[in-house]
Amino acid sequence: MTKQKPTLYEIENAFQPASEINNSDRFAGRSKPLRDAFLALMAEGANIAIVGNRGIGKTSLARQIENFGRGDNTLLQRLKINLDHNHDYNVMYFACGAEVTNREDLLIRLLTSGACLGNWLYDIPKTKKMMHSLSPKLSAKLGTIGAQIGGEIGANHATETVFEAIAIPQNIEGIFENVVRNLVDENLTRDGILIVVDEFDQIVDPNGIGPFLKALATNAAKVKFCLVGVATDIQQLMKEHQSSDRLFAGTIIALDPMSGTELNEIITIAEQNVRNYFDVSDDARSRIVGLAQGHPYLVHLVGKFAFRMAYMEDRRAITADDIDRVLNEIAENGSDPVLEGRYRKAVASSRQRETVLKALAENQDDRGEVWTTNAYRDALDAGVDNASQYVGQLVTKDFGEELEKIRERYYRFKDSLFAAYVKARPPMRGLARDS
């Protein structure tokens, strides 16, 4: 029986390197973190933190937590995780960008974003009355939303009558607390509010967010935050040690690299999305899984271009040789301009420096540490007899600061995704030897 050829649209979206996995049907692996996240949503007064390296799947997990929060247990059922409970949260999602530099910026964006609290400022009488009574200074801080419903004190606004006296907050923190508490009091959902804050590590100065969340847990008990960011632990994510541990006691989800079985599942799901039209050989699978080094992002990136290549060449078989061709094309075309740009900055047109960089990537232990003795030996075998000089350069800003020294003769790549890219990327062509 001839298999139906997938459409180009289906090919281009079988793997998703450019976006997180929202659809539970496409989510692979992570059974324990999923179970832990589901249970964390049940813990009263506790917030959730998802930490891990880049390209490890943090945002995709956060999207599944959103689904859980809305009562969608489809993924748990597919994975046969038996948890007999349905959550009922008002779920909101916000990804931090360059404009969010501190605690106040974050709260303002959560208050004004239509995907978060912005729309609710109009709908709840107590909240609307409070917003009308804000000082012009606070209204101005809230930007467009503040201008629309803040206005001048004493202005004549047509609002639903509220006889209950309300306190007028004097800062953004007070406004946020009142808004979420009033929303919870409406009893629109059983469990309250879940606010997912992605890219939390982008906040330059998160000082004070820990104490604020601690106070909020007391003053607005049914408001839960899920913070997502690049970090090894919650202290690094929050950039403060006080208050952090208790706020996230038992609800910190640290994502490790995915296992080979989990990475293979990503490929299997992608194959199913194109009705198993392609025959991905075992060697090709092993090649993809090996080069990914536990990072699902790289499986999606390489898989996407492997499917595209086979489709354009009207072939159904995908071999390990095809994966090597794909890696060359990804590098030469700059398919990931960020990783490729970092690679080129580190190498800086030096064949010897590239050799040393790759030797370091090849000699990482299971903790990501590199004992330079082994790396120097490999570099020497490849014709570089002054490897220590190049290692010293790779620590500096001029070459991207991709390495950090952790103790005498031991180094580590700051970003494990970049280390995996270094290991997988074919050597650059035409590099000259340093004089």
C-alpha positions as CSV (number, residue, x, y, z in Angstrom):
1,M,0.0,0.0,0.0
2,T,1.4,3.4,-1.1
3,K,1.7,5.9,1.7
4,Q,0.2,9.3,1.2
5,K,2.8,11.9,0.7
6,P,2.7,14.6,3.4
7,T,2.2,18.3,2.5
8,L,5.1,20.7,2.7
9,Y,3.3,22.4,5.6
10,E,3.2,19.1,7.5
11,I,6.9,18.5,6.7
12,E,7.9,22.0,8.0
13,N,6.0,21.5,11.2
14,A,6.7,17.9,12.1
15,F,9.6,19.2,14.2
16,Q,9.4,22.6,16.0
17,P,12.8,24.1,16.7
18,A,11.5,27.6,16.6
19,S,8.7,27.3,19.2
20,E,7.8,25.5,22.3
21,I,5.5,22.4,22.4
22,N,2.0,23.6,23.3
23,N,0.1,20.6,22.1
24,S,0.1,17.7,24.6
25,D,0.0,15.2,21.7
26,R,3.4,16.4,20.5
27,F,5.1,16.4,24.0
28,A,7.7,13.8,24.5
29,G,9.2,12.3,27.7
30,R,9.6,14.1,31.0
31,S,7.2,11.8,33.0
32,K,8.7,12.6,36.4
33,P,8.9,16.4,35.9
34,L,5.3,16.3,34.6
35,R,4.1,14.4,37.7
36,D,6.1,16.8,40.0
37,A,4.6,19.8,38.2
38,F,1.0,18.5,38.5
39,L,1.5,17.8,42.3
40,A,3.1,21.3,42.7
41,L,-0.1,22.9,41.5
42,M,-1.8,21.2,44.4
43,A,0.5,22.5,47.1
44,E,-1.1,25.4,49.0
45,G,1.0,28.5,49.4
46,A,3.8,27.2,47.2
47,N,5.1,28.6,43.9
48,I,6.7,26.6,41.1
49,A,10.2,27.1,39.5
50,I,11.4,25.4,36.4
51,V,15.2,25.7,36.0
52,G,17.7,24.2,33.5
53,N,20.0,24.9,30.7
54,R,19.1,26.5,27.3
55,G,17.4,24.2,24.8
56,I,16.4,21.7,27.4
57,G,12.6,22.1,27.1
58,K,11.7,24.4,30.0
59,T,9.1,26.5,28.1
60,S,7.5,23.3,26.6
61,L,7.1,21.9,30.1
62,A,5.6,25.3,31.3
63,R,3.1,25.1,28.5
64,Q,2.0,21.7,29.7
65,I,1.6,23.1,33.3
66,E,-0.7,25.7,31.7
67,N,-2.8,22.8,30.3
68,F,-2.9,21.1,33.7
69,G,-3.9,24.3,35.4
70,R,-6.9,24.5,33.1
71,G,-7.9,21.0,33.9
72,D,-6.6,19.3,30.7
73,N,-5.1,16.0,31.8
74,T,-4.7,14.6,28.3
75,L,-1.0,14.2,28.5
76,L,-1.1,12.4,31.9
77,Q,-3.6,10.0,30.4
78,R,-1.4,9.4,27.4
79,L,1.7,8.7,29.6
80,K,-0.4,6.6,31.9
81,I,0.4,8.8,34.9
82,N,-2.5,8.0,37.3
83,L,-3.3,11.3,39.2
84,D,-7.0,11.5,39.9
85,H,-7.5,15.3,40.1
86,N,-8.5,18.1,37.8
87,H,-7.1,21.6,38.5
88,D,-9.2,24.7,37.9
89,Y,-7.0,27.8,37.6
90,N,-7.3,31.1,35.8
91,V,-4.1,30.6,33.9
92,M,-2.0,33.5,32.6
93,Y,1.3,33.5,30.7
94,F,4.0,36.1,30.2
95,A,7.5,36.0,28.7
96,C,10.0,38.6,29.9
97,G,11.9,40.6,27.4
98,A,14.4,43.4,27.4
99,E,11.9,45.9,28.7
100,V,11.5,44.0,32.0
101,T,14.5,45.0,34.1
102,N,13.2,44.8,37.7
103,R,10.3,43.9,40.0
104,E,8.2,46.9,39.2
105,D,8.6,46.5,35.5
106,L,7.4,42.9,35.8
107,L,4.3,43.7,37.8
108,I,3.4,46.6,35.5
109,R,3.6,44.2,32.5
110,L,1.5,41.6,34.2
111,L,-1.1,44.2,35.1
112,T,-1.3,45.7,31.6
113,S,-0.8,42.7,29.4
114,G,-4.0,41.5,27.8
115,A,-2.8,37.9,28.2
116,C,-2.5,38.4,31.9
117,L,-4.5,40.9,34.1
118,G,-5.1,43.7,31.6
119,N,-8.6,42.7,30.6
120,W,-9.7,42.1,34.1
121,L,-9.1,45.7,35.2
122,Y,-12.3,46.6,33.4
123,D,-14.6,43.8,34.5
124,I,-14.4,43.7,38.3
125,P,-16.2,46.7,40.0
126,K,-13.9,47.0,43.0
127,T,-10.9,46.9,40.8
128,K,-12.2,49.4,38.4
129,K,-13.1,51.8,41.2
130,M,-9.6,51.4,42.6
131,M,-8.1,52.1,39.3
132,H,-10.2,55.3,38.8
133,S,-8.9,56.5,42.2
134,L,-5.1,56.1,41.5
135,S,-2.8,59.1,41.6
136,P,-1.9,60.4,38.1
137,K,1.7,59.3,38.8
138,L,0.7,55.6,39.3
139,S,-1.7,55.8,36.3
140,A,1.1,57.1,34.2
141,K,3.2,54.1,35.2
142,L,0.6,51.8,33.9
143,G,0.8,53.4,30.5
144,T,-2.2,52.9,28.1
145,I,-4.3,51.0,30.6
146,G,-3.7,53.6,33.2
147,A,-4.5,56.4,30.9
148,Q,-7.8,54.7,29.9
149,I,-9.1,53.9,33.4
150,G,-6.9,55.9,35.8
151,G,-7.4,59.5,34.7
152,E,-7.6,62.4,37.0
153,I,-8.8,62.1,40.6
154,G,-12.4,63.0,40.9
155,A,-13.2,62.7,37.2
156,N,-16.7,61.6,36.4
157,H,-16.6,58.0,35.2
158,A,-19.6,55.8,34.5
159,T,-18.9,52.8,36.8
160,E,-21.0,50.2,38.6
161,T,-21.7,51.5,42.1
162,V,-19.5,50.0,44.8
163,F,-20.6,50.9,48.3
164,E,-17.7,49.1,50.0
165,A,-14.9,51.4,51.0
166,I,-11.7,50.5,49.2
167,A,-8.0,51.2,50.1
168,I,-6.2,53.1,47.5
169,P,-2.7,51.6,47.0
170,Q,0.3,53.9,46.9
171,N,2.6,51.7,44.8
172,I,2.6,49.1,42.0
173,E,3.0,46.2,44.4
174,G,-0.2,47.3,46.2
175,I,-2.1,47.7,42.9
176,F,-1.1,44.2,41.8
177,E,-2.1,42.6,45.2
178,N,-5.5,44.3,45.1
179,V,-6.1,43.3,41.5
180,V,-5.4,39.6,42.0
181,R,-7.2,39.4,45.3
182,N,-10.3,41.0,43.8
183,L,-10.1,38.6,40.9
184,V,-9.8,35.6,43.3
185,D,-12.8,36.8,45.3
186,E,-14.9,36.6,42.2
187,N,-14.6,32.8,42.4
188,L,-14.4,32.4,38.7
189,T,-12.2,29.3,39.2
190,R,-11.9,26.9,42.1
191,D,-8.2,27.1,42.6
192,G,-7.4,30.7,41.9
193,I,-4.8,32.2,39.6
194,L,-1.7,30.7,38.1
195,I,0.7,33.1,36.5
196,V,3.5,31.6,34.4
197,V,6.5,33.9,34.0
198,D,8.9,32.6,31.3
199,E,12.4,33.9,30.5
200,F,12.6,35.0,34.2
201,D,16.4,35.0,34.0
202,Q,16.2,37.9,31.5
203,I,15.3,40.2,34.4
204,V,18.5,42.1,35.2
205,D,17.5,43.1,38.8
206,P,14.9,40.7,40.3
207,N,15.7,42.1,43.8
208,G,12.7,42.1,46.0
209,I,10.6,39.6,44.0
210,G,11.2,36.9,46.6
211,P,9.9,39.0,49.6
212,F,7.0,40.2,47.4
213,L,5.9,36.6,46.6
214,K,6.3,35.7,50.2
215,A,3.9,38.6,51.2
216,L,1.5,37.7,48.4
217,A,1.3,34.1,49.6
218,T,-0.2,35.5,52.9
219,N,-2.3,38.3,51.5
220,A,-3.6,36.6,48.4
221,A,-3.3,32.9,49.1
222,K,-4.8,31.5,45.9
223,V,-2.3,33.2,43.6
224,K,0.5,30.9,42.4
225,F,3.5,31.8,40.3
226,C,5.5,29.5,38.0
227,L,8.9,31.0,37.2
228,V,10.8,29.6,34.3
229,G,14.4,30.4,33.5
230,V,18.0,29.4,32.7
231,A,19.6,28.6,36.1
232,T,21.0,25.7,38.0
233,D,18.9,26.4,41.1
234,I,16.3,28.8,42.5
235,Q,18.9,31.0,44.2
236,Q,20.6,31.6,40.9
237,L,17.3,32.3,39.2
238,M,16.1,34.8,41.8
239,K,19.6,36.2,42.4
240,E,19.0,36.2,46.1
241,H,19.3,33.6,48.8
242,Q,16.9,34.8,51.4
243,S,13.3,33.7,51.2
244,S,13.8,31.7,48.0
245,D,14.0,28.2,49.5
246,R,10.8,28.4,51.5
247,L,8.8,29.9,48.7
248,F,9.6,27.0,46.4
249,A,10.0,24.2,49.0
250,G,9.4,20.9,47.2
251,T,8.2,22.6,44.0
252,I,11.5,23.3,42.2
253,I,11.7,21.3,38.9
254,A,15.3,21.1,37.7
255,L,15.3,19.8,34.1
256,D,18.2,17.5,33.3
257,P,19.3,16.5,29.8
258,M,16.7,14.2,28.2
259,S,17.5,10.5,27.9
260,G,18.2,8.8,24.6
261,T,14.8,7.1,24.9
262,E,13.0,10.5,25.3
263,L,14.9,12.1,22.4
264,N,14.0,9.1,20.2
265,E,10.3,9.7,21.2
266,I,10.6,13.2,19.7
267,I,11.6,11.6,16.4
268,T,8.8,9.0,16.6
269,I,6.2,11.7,17.2
270,A,7.5,13.7,14.3
271,E,7.3,10.6,12.0
272,Q,3.7,10.1,13.1
273,N,2.9,13.7,12.3
274,V,3.8,12.9,8.6
275,R,2.0,9.5,8.8
276,N,5.3,7.6,8.9
277,Y,6.1,8.6,5.3
278,F,9.9,8.7,6.0
279,D,12.1,5.7,6.9
280,V,14.6,7.1,9.5
281,S,17.3,4.5,9.9
282,D,18.5,3.4,13.3
283,D,21.9,4.8,12.5
284,A,20.3,8.2,11.6
285,R,18.4,8.1,14.9
286,S,21.5,7.3,16.9
287,R,23.4,10.1,15.1
288,I,20.7,12.7,16.0
289,V,20.3,11.5,19.6
290,G,24.1,11.4,20.1
291,L,24.8,14.9,18.7
292,A,21.9,16.4,20.7
293,Q,23.6,15.6,24.0
294,G,20.2,15.6,25.8
295,H,18.9,18.8,24.3
296,P,15.6,18.4,22.6
297,Y,16.1,21.7,20.7
298,L,18.9,20.1,18.6
299,V,16.7,17.1,17.8
300,H,14.0,19.4,16.5
301,L,16.6,21.5,14.5
302,V,18.4,18.7,12.8
303,G,15.2,16.6,12.3
304,K,13.4,19.6,10.6
305,F,16.1,20.0,8.0
306,A,16.5,16.2,7.5
307,F,12.8,15.9,6.7
308,R,13.0,19.0,4.4
309,M,16.0,17.6,2.6
310,A,14.4,14.2,2.0
311,Y,11.2,15.8,0.8
312,M,12.9,18.2,-1.6
313,E,15.0,15.3,-3.0
314,D,11.8,13.1,-3.3
315,R,13.3,10.4,-1.0
316,R,11.8,8.5,1.9
317,A,14.9,7.0,3.4
318,I,16.9,9.1,5.8
319,T,20.4,7.8,6.7
320,A,23.2,8.8,9.0
321,D,25.0,10.2,6.0
322,D,22.0,12.5,5.4
323,I,22.3,13.7,9.0
324,D,26.0,14.7,8.3
325,R,24.9,16.5,5.2
326,V,22.2,18.3,7.2
327,L,24.7,19.4,9.8
328,N,26.9,20.9,7.1
329,E,24.0,22.8,5.7
330,I,22.8,24.1,9.1
331,A,26.3,25.4,9.8
332,E,26.9,26.9,6.3
333,N,23.5,28.5,6.1
334,G,23.5,29.8,9.6
335,S,20.2,28.1,10.3
336,D,20.7,28.9,14.0
337,P,22.3,32.3,13.7
338,V,22.8,32.7,17.5
339,L,24.7,29.5,18.0
340,E,26.6,29.8,14.8
341,G,27.5,33.4,15.6
342,R,28.8,32.4,19.0
343,Y,30.8,29.6,17.4
344,R,32.4,31.9,14.9
345,K,33.3,34.5,17.6
346,A,34.9,31.8,19.7
347,V,36.9,30.4,16.7
348,A,37.8,33.8,15.3
349,S,39.1,32.4,12.1
350,S,41.8,30.3,13.8
351,R,42.1,26.6,12.9
352,Q,44.0,25.9,16.2
353,R,41.4,27.6,18.3
354,E,38.6,25.6,16.7
355,T,40.6,22.4,17.3
356,V,41.0,23.3,21.0
357,L,37.3,24.3,21.3
358,K,36.2,20.9,19.8
359,A,38.7,19.0,22.0
360,L,37.2,20.7,25.1
361,A,33.6,19.8,24.0
362,E,34.7,16.2,23.3
363,N,36.2,15.8,26.8
364,Q,33.3,16.7,29.1
365,D,32.4,14.4,32.0
366,D,28.9,13.7,33.1
367,R,28.8,16.9,35.1
368,G,30.0,19.0,32.1
369,E,33.5,19.5,33.5
370,V,36.5,19.3,31.3
371,W,39.9,18.1,32.6
372,T,42.3,20.0,30.4
373,T,44.9,17.3,30.4
374,N,42.7,15.1,28.3
375,A,41.7,18.0,26.0
376,Y,45.3,19.1,25.5
377,R,46.3,15.6,24.6
378,D,43.6,15.5,21.8
379,A,44.6,18.9,20.6
380,L,48.3,17.9,20.5
381,D,47.4,14.8,18.4
382,A,45.6,17.2,16.0
383,G,48.7,19.4,15.7
384,V,48.1,22.1,18.4
385,D,51.0,22.2,20.9
386,N,50.0,25.4,22.8
387,A,46.4,24.5,23.6
388,S,46.5,26.3,27.1
389,Q,47.0,29.6,25.3
390,Y,43.7,29.1,23.4
391,V,41.8,27.9,26.5
392,G,42.9,31.1,28.2
393,Q,41.5,33.1,25.3
394,L,38.1,31.3,25.3
395,V,37.5,32.5,28.9
396,T,37.7,36.2,27.8
397,K,35.1,38.5,26.5
398,D,36.9,39.0,23.2
399,F,36.2,35.3,22.3
400,G,32.6,35.1,23.8
401,E,33.4,34.0,27.3
402,E,32.1,30.6,26.5
403,L,34.3,28.8,29.0
404,E,34.7,29.3,32.8
405,K,37.4,28.0,35.0
406,I,36.0,26.1,38.0
407,R,39.3,25.1,39.6
408,E,42.9,24.3,38.7
409,R,43.0,22.4,35.3
410,Y,39.2,22.1,35.2
411,Y,36.9,24.2,32.9
412,R,33.3,24.1,31.9
413,F,31.2,25.4,29.0
414,K,28.8,28.0,30.4
415,D,26.0,26.8,28.1
416,S,25.6,23.1,27.6
417,L,23.6,23.7,24.4
418,F,26.5,25.6,22.9
419,A,28.8,22.8,23.9
420,A,26.6,20.3,22.1
421,Y,26.6,22.5,19.0
422,V,30.4,22.7,19.1
423,K,30.6,19.0,19.3
424,A,28.1,18.4,16.4
425,R,29.2,21.1,14.0
426,P,31.6,20.1,11.2
427,P,34.9,22.0,11.2
428,M,34.9,25.3,9.4
429,R,36.3,25.3,5.9
430,G,39.3,27.3,4.8
431,L,40.6,28.4,8.2
432,A,44.2,29.4,8.3
433,R,46.7,28.3,10.9
434,D,47.9,31.0,13.3
435,S,51.5,32.1,12.7
